[in-house]
């Protein structure tokens, strides 16, 4: 399978067998509650625990279960084989703070106000408002004990101001503290929001998880030239991914050791694409396409694929639904609970993304076509400062350079042109698709931020 083309729908009995979690610990039994509908979960005496894992700057298809031919991610692969894997989930922004803000609030960045990186002189102004609802606040009202680990990047106030009871921030201690949290005797359901930072620049190779430049030569991202520098960086990036997978395996192993694995929903997703060209900072597919995997109570099927459109803004209402609650009416996400349980449900018709850091871009994708608007056209997508932070991986590593000025609008047929190389915006044969997507994007962009900050 071409890892750069989203897979076609397949039945669950066609899913390929994958390795177990047992590199550090493993699953010994199928989940007893798989397939239980959300309404049945609400009837339980205790709602399921939740472990929400958000990878940092990680490509949607850089996981074995998504078709990558080289990467070694046995724990994530097993998670997918025991649960549901979404093939067409999209993030709301190709940048950490706005992308994670949408996960936390169920609101798009221009509605929540977290539109740029929460850092520097404007950090306070860009921070997530304490008045906004978050899924952690919603879970806390349902009696959950909540912990956040490692990356936050949403407000200067920190996680405890937004519904979390504990925060494990230390680079060298967050994993062990998370494991200890999972090992504690909990008299109420818990949620661990686990955000490792391995796949954020700078990359390095980890002992025991090495990849050789020659090994990755046949699976380089097609947007990049095949050079010694690109191979080296990509090999480092894959090593970071495998190291992250090993940490996830330790969490899952701990849940098994404590007997909580069959009472815990585990969700894995990416905040946006990797810190490479045509991914982070862009609204092209590698920047906004997200991994999304669920396993546990309320999730029906083993190795099942959901090929409908979904958005990372849907995570917050989905978590509340699994916990037996309901997100507030102002939440813009959709509860995916019915789809997780394999019950009849309508998929999204459209997903939306936006970018406001240095450039202003927004995009809408339907089942087949995608439209990008470049509100700013003269600024490079990747600034020289960013390239320095990317270990000098400059524009010359791109197979095709970024045109300047960028066109005001870009329209792509993702079925015929998955690498988004042919702009159809001025082709009269696609005038209907252009008009439909333009109208959807205009209506979405007009949604205003709540005056009172929401519930």
N, C-alpha and C positions, 0 to 999 in steps of 0.2 A: 504493500500500500504506500502511495506517495504521501509522506508525512506533511506535505504542504497543501494537500487537498483534503478538506473535511470529509470523513467517511460517509458513504451512503448508508441508509438505514439497514440494519441486519437484525435477525431474530436473536433472542437471548441464547438459543441453543447453538448458535454459530460462534458464540464468544470463545476466544482462544483461552486455553488454560494458562495460568500465570503462576509464578512462584509464590510461596507463602511469606508471611511477615517474618518468619523465624530466621533472621540474621542476628538479631539481638533477642527477640522473643517472637512468638507466633500465635496464630489462631488455631485452636484445636477443635472447634465446633462451629457449625453454621449459626447465624443469629436466630434465636428462637422466636423473635418477634417480627422478623422481616415480613413485610406485606400487611401488617396490621394498619388499618386505615386510621387517619388522624382522629376521627370521631371516637374510635375505640381507645386510642391513647388517652383521650380526655377522661375516659371512664376509669383509668387506672388510678390506684391510690397515689402513686408518685409518677410524675411526668419523666420523660427520658432525660438523661444528662446530655450535654452538648459539647462537642469539641470542634471548634471552628478554626481551620488552618488557612491562613492567607499567605501565599508565597510572595516574595518581593521581586519585582522586575523579572518575571519568569514567563517564557513562551508557552502558549497553550498546548502545543504539540511536542514539547520537549520532555515527554514522559513516555515510558514504554507502552502503556495501555492506549495512548493516542497515536501510536504508529511509528514512533521514533525507532530507527533500526539499530542504534548503537547504545543509547542511554540505558543505564542500569538503575531502575527504580522499582525493585521488587515489592516494597511495602505499598506504594501507591497503586501499583498494578493489582495487587491483591485486594486493596480497598475497592477498586473498580470492579473486580471480578465478583465481589460479594455484594455489590450495590448497583447504583445507577450512574452512568457516565453521560453527561450532556455534551453533545458535539457542537452545538451552536449557541454557546453562552458568550455574552459580550460585556465588557466593562464600560463604565460610564465616562472614563477619562484615562488617558495614557500617562498618568502621573500619580505619584503616591498619595498625597493628601486628598485631592478630590475623589480619586478612585476609592480610597478607603472610607472617606466620609459618606459616600453613597451606600456602601455596605453597612455602615453603622446606623444610618438614619432612615434608609429607604427613600431618600430624596436625591434628585439630580444635583450636581454641583452648583449650578446657577440658582437653584432654589434654596439649598442649605447655606449657601454663602462661602463654602470651602471650595474656592475655584482655583487656587494656586498653592504652591508649597508653603506650609506653615513654618516659616523660618525667617531669620533676618529682622530688619526693622519693622516689617509689616506683619510679623507673626501674630501679634495680639489681635489685629484687625481681621486677619484671615482665619483665626481659630474657630473651631466648631463652637457655636453658642451653647452655653450651659442650659438654656431654656429649651433647646430642641430635644425631642424624643429620640432615644436610641434603643436598639434592640436589647442592650444591657439593662437599661431602665425598665423596659417592658418585662424582661425576665425577672428582675429583682422584685417587681410588684407581684409576680407569680410565685415568689418564695425561693428563687434561685440564689445560689452563692456564685459570684462571678469573679474570675481572675483573668487578667490580660498579661501576655508575655511578650517581651522584646519590643518590636517596633510599634510605635503609636503614631506620631507625626500628624495628629489631628488638632491639637490645641496646646496652648502653653500651660493650661491647668492640669493636664494629665488625665489618665483613665478614671481615677477615683471620683472626678467631678462629673462623670458621664455614665455612672451606673455600675462601675466595677468596685469590688471590695478589696482586691489585692492587685498589685502590679509587680511583675518580675522583669526588671529592665536590664539587669547586668549582662553584658556580652558573654562573660564567662560563667554565669550562674543561672541564666534564665531557664535552661533545659532542666537542670537538676531541681530547681524550685518548682517548675511545672510538674515534674514527676512526683515530687513530694506532695504537691497539691492534689494530684490524682490519687495518691496513696492514702490520704487522710480519710478518716471515717466521717462520711457526710450523712447527716440526718435529714438532708433535703437535697433536691437535685442541684447540680452544678453546671456551670458553663466555663470552659477554658477557651479563650480567644488567643490563639497561638500564632505569632507572626515572625517566623525566622527570617534572617536577612542575608543568608548565604549568597543568593543569586543577585544581590545588589553589587554594583562595582565598588571597589576593585575586585576582580576575580583572582583566585589563586588555586593551585592544585593541592588537594588534600591527600596525605598518605593513605593508601588503601583504596582510594577512589580515583586513581589516575587514568587519564585518557591520553593516548599518543596522537600527535598531529596527523600521522599517516592514517590512524584509525578513523578519524573524523572526516577525512577528505571526501568521502562519498556522500556525506549527509550535511554538508554546509548549507546554511540558509541561502536560498537561491537569489536573494537580493544582493549578496556580497560576493566579491571577487575571491577566487581561490588563490590566496597568497599565504606565505609562511606566517605573517602576522595574524591573519584571520584564523588560520588553523590553530595557532597557539592559543589565541583568546577563546575560541570556541571550545577547545579541549579543556581549558580552565573552567569555563562556564558549566560544562557538563560535569566536571568534578564537583563543583559547588552544588549542583542539582542532586547528585548522588549522596553527597554528605547531608543535605537537607532530608532526603528520603530516609537515611539511616536514623536521623533524629525523630522523624515521624514514626518509624518503626518502634523506637523505644517508648514513645507515648502509647501506641497501640498495644505493645507488649505489657505495659503497666496496667492498662485497662483490663487485659485478660487476667493478669496475676491477681488483681483485686476483685475479680468477678463482676466487673461493671461493663464489660465489653458488649454484652447483649442488652444492656439498658442504656446504651449511649449512641446517639447519632453523631457520626463523624462526617464533617463536610470539608472538602479541600477545594480551593480556588486560587487563582492568581489575581493580583491587583491590576496588572496590565502587562504589556510585552516587555522583553528584556532591553537592557541598556545597550542596544545596537541600532544601527541605521534601519529606518522604515519600521521601527517598533516603538519604543518609548519616545514620547514627544510627538508622535504622528497618529493620525486616525486611519492609517492603513491597517489591513487585517492583522498583521503581526503585532500591532500596537494595542488593538482593542479586543481581539478574540481571547477568551478566557477559558481556562480549565474549570470544570465544575463537576465534582464527584460527591455523591451522598451514599452512606451506608449506615444501617441500623434500624431501630424501631420506626415504623411508618414508611419504610422504603421497601418496595416490592420488587422481587426478581433478583437474580444473581447474574451479573455481567450484562444487564439490560442497557440498551442505548436509548436516550431521549434525543431525537434529532430536531425537535422544534426550537424556535428562537427563545432565548431566555436572557435575562440581564442580571448583572451583579446587584442591581438595585432591588432585585427580588429576594435577596437573602434575608433581610431583616423581617419582612412579614412571614416568610417561610419558617424561620426559627420560632417566631411567636406562635404560629399555627401548630408546629410540632410539640410545643410546650403546653398546648391547650389554651392559648390566649389568642387575641386578635390585635393586629397592629392598628394604630389610629387611622381614621379616614383620610388624613392629610398625607399618609404614606403613599408614595407613587409607585412602589413595587407591587408585584403580584405574588400571592401565596402559591408556591409551587407544590403544595402538599398533595393535591389530587394527582399530579403527574408523578410524584415520587411513589405514590401508592398504586400507580398503574390504573387509576380510574379515569373515565372520560373527562377530558379537560381541553379547553382551547389554548393553543400556544399563542405567544405574542405574534402579532403581525409585523411589528417594527421594534427595533432597538436603536437607542440614541447614545451618542458620545459627544464630548466637548473638550476643548483645550483652551486654556487662557494664560499659560505661562510663556511670555515673550510673544507668542503668536495667539491669535483668536481664530479657532477653527470649530466647526461643528459638523456632525454627520448623522445620517439615518440609514439604516440597512433594513430592507425587507427580506423576503425569502430568497430572492435571487439578485436584486439590484441594490446598489449602494450609492449614495450621493454625499459628497464632501463639499462644504462651503469654506473657502479661504477668505475670511474677513480681513486678515492682513496678508499681504502677498509679497512684500519685499524682504522680510526678515528670513534668514535661513531657518529651516526646521531644527537643525542642530547647531547651536552657537559654538564659537571657538572655545568658550569656557567649558562647555559640556564635553567637548572633544578632549580637552586636557584631562578632565575627570574620568574620561573613558580610556585612560591609559594610552592616549594619543592615537586612538583608532579613528582616523580622520575620514573625510569625504572620499579620499582616493580608494578606500576599501569598498565603496559602492560599485555594483555592476553598472548601474545607470545613475548619474548624478541627479541631484534635485534641481529642477528648472527654476529659475528666477527671472521675472516674477512668476509666482505660481498662478495658474488659471483661477478665475473667480469661483468656478464650480467644476467638480470632477464627478463623473458618473461612470460606474463600472458594472459590467455583467459578471458577477462572481462565479457563475457556473462555467461560462466560456473563458473567463479571464481571471483565474483565482489570484494571480500575482499583481493585478491592477495595473496593467501596462498600457491599456488602450482607453483613453478618455472619450466617452460617448456623449458628453454634454452638448455638443453642437451638432450631433447627428440627428437629423429630422426623423429618422426611423425609430428613435427612442424618445420622441417628444412626450408620449403619454406617460412613460415611466418617469421621465424627468419631472413632469408637472405633478404627478401623484406624490413623489418623494419630497419635492420642494414644498408642497402644501403641508405635508406631515411635519416637516422640519420647522416650518414657520409657526405652526400651532404649538409645537412642543417648546420652542424657544420663547414663546410669549408667556409661558407660565411664570408667575411672579413668586418671589419669596414671601412667605407669610409675614404679615406686619408684626404679629405678636410672637414670632418665633415658633409657632406651632405648639402642640400639646407637650 
